Amino acid sequence: MRALGFGEMVDAVKKGICPLCGKKVIVDEFRDDISKREFKISGMCQACQDRIFNSKEEY
């Protein structure tokens, strides 16, 4: 990922920071196992996952 220019995002995820919004990721806020799995893939917080995947839930 670094070779593709995503070094800053990789560093953010390693520090527990959402690469999209820059906020601290709080694992207890994930509402289900699917959201937790997505976090392991992308590093996105629940709010950003909701925006990206167009959830009808309030955020």
C-alpha positions in Angstrom: 0.0 0.0 0.0 2.9 2.4 0.7 4.3 1.9 -2.8 0.9 3.0 -4.1 1.0 6.3 -2.2 -1.2 5.3 0.8 1.5 5.5 3.4 -0.3 8.1 5.5 -3.5 6.1 5.5 -1.6 3.0 6.6 0.0 4.9 9.4 -3.3 6.3 10.5 -5.0 2.8 10.6 -2.1 1.4 12.7 -2.6 4.3 15.2 -6.4 3.5 15.4 -7.3 6.6 13.4 -10.0 6.4 10.6 -8.2 7.2 7.3 -11.3 9.0 6.0 -12.4 11.4 8.8 -9.3 11.4 10.9 -11.1 10.6 14.2 -10.1 8.0 16.7 -11.7 4.6 16.0 -13.7 3.3 19.0 -14.1 -0.5 18.5 -17.1 -0.6 20.9 -19.1 1.6 18.5 -19.2 -1.1 15.7 -22.7 -2.4 15.6 -22.1 -5.9 14.2 -19.4 -8.4 13.1 -19.6 -7.2 9.5 -18.6 -3.7 10.6 -15.8 -5.1 12.6 -14.6 -7.1 9.6 -14.8 -4.0 7.4 -12.7 -2.1 9.9 -10.0 -4.8 9.7 -10.0 -4.4 5.9 -10.3 -0.6 5.5 -9.7 0.9 8.9 -12.9 2.9 8.6 -14.9 4.0 11.7 -18.6 3.1 12.0 -19.7 6.6 10.9 -17.6 6.5 7.7 -18.7 3.0 7.0 -22.3 4.2 7.3 -21.6 7.1 4.9 -19.7 4.9 2.4 -22.1 2.1 2.4 -25.2 4.4 2.5 -26.7 2.9 5.7 -30.2 4.2 6.6 -29.1 4.3 10.3 -28.7 7.7 11.9 -25.1 8.8 12.3 
